[in-house]
Every structure is written in structure tokens, then in C-alpha cells.
Amino acid sequence: MTYVDGFIVAVPKNKVDAYREFSAFAGSIWKEYGALKYVECVADDVPYGELTSFPRAVQATDDETVVFAWVTYPSRKERDDILAKVMADPRLKGEEWKTIFDGKRMIYGGFQTIVEL
């Protein structure tokens, strides 16, 4: 079964278009190195929960929205290889993403697929 990296991040509402452009660029690099799929989704029906929620998880403010994303790979080993290449790619070494979202509040992790229909 596939291996999945997932993440959520808070993005200022007035920077969603810039984020979309940056993520399309970054996603093309992931795909170039062998990722099966690269998906980023902006919040549409994501309530602020009393105890837990996507907005709470990334400390989103009223002027921010949440992006939920995932990247799929053939296996954990291939993910590790692909991620190493992506992180070393000079095209992603710029600092422009820091003006689009706060990476310190990003939540991310790798997941083994247990059901895939």
C-alpha cells in the first residue's frame, strides 16, 4: 500500500492565491522526483472546535484559513528517497514561502496506509 505524508498549515486569507501558486510549484517538484500524488485543499467547512479542530491545531487567527494537504508515495523507502531529493533541491531553497505562511505552526507526519479503496 502507499505511504502518505500529511500536513496542515494556517495561511492568511489574503495570501491564498500566492500559496496556491507556490504549492503548485513545490508539488511539481515532488512529482518530478516520484511522488504519486500531491494534493492541497483550502478549508471550506472547517468549524473552530471547542476543544480540538483544524484551526485550533495550527493556531489559525480570524484572518487565516487552513490548508490540509497530502503527498502519496509507493512506499516509505521511496518517500524517504524522494523527500531527501526535494529538500536538497535548490529550487526550493528560497525564503518566499516564509512570507506566505508560518512554517512553525505547520503540523506534519508520515503515515502507513491501512485501508485504501
NUVO-812308 format. One record per residue (C-alpha): residue in three letters; y, z, x. Coordinates in steps of 0.2 Angstrom, whole numbers, plus 5000, padded with zeros to 4 digits. Layout:
N
ALAYZX...
end
This chain:
117
MET500050005000THR501849985005TYR502950105014VAL504650145007ASP506250215014GLY507450285001PHE509150345001ILE510650394990VAL512450394995ALA514150434987VAL515350284988PRO517150284982LYS517350184966ASN518750084973LYS517650034988VAL516049974979ASP516449794982ALA516649825001TYR515049925000ARG514149784992GLU514649665005PHE514149775019SER512449815011ALA512049635009PHE512449605027ALA511449755033GLY510049705021SER509949535028ILE509649615045TRP508249725038LYS507449575030GLU507649475046TYR506549605055GLY505249605042ALA505649725028LEU504849665012LYS506249705000TYR507949785002VAL508749854986GLU510349944982CYS510950004965VAL512550074959ALA512550214946ASP512650164928ASP511950304918VAL511850454930PRO512450614922TYR513150754933GLY511750884930GLU512051074928LEU510851114942THR510250954950SER510750774949PHE511050624960PRO512950654960ARG512650834965ALA511450794979VAL512750694988GLN514250804983ALA515050654974THR516850684968ASP517650614952ASP518250464962GLU516550424969THR514950344962VAL513150354968VAL512150214976PHE510250234975ALA509350114987TRP507650074995VAL506849965008THR504949925007TYR503849885022PRO502049835024SER501549995032ARG502350155041LYS501950075058GLU502949915053ARG504350025046ASP504450115062ASP504549955072ILE505749875060LEU506950025059ALA506950035078LYS507549855079VAL508849875065MET509550025073ALA509649935090ASP510449785083PRO512249755089ARG512749685073LEU512649855065LYS513549945079GLY515249935071GLU516150085063GLU516749985047TRP515450075037LYS516250245040THR517750185030ILE516650135015PHE515550295013ASP515250465021GLY513650455030LYS513550645032ARG513150655014MET511850525014ILE510050585008TYR508650485015GLY506750485019GLY505150385021PHE503850385008GLN502050335007THR501650244991ILE500350324980VAL500550214964GLU501050034964LEU500849924948
end
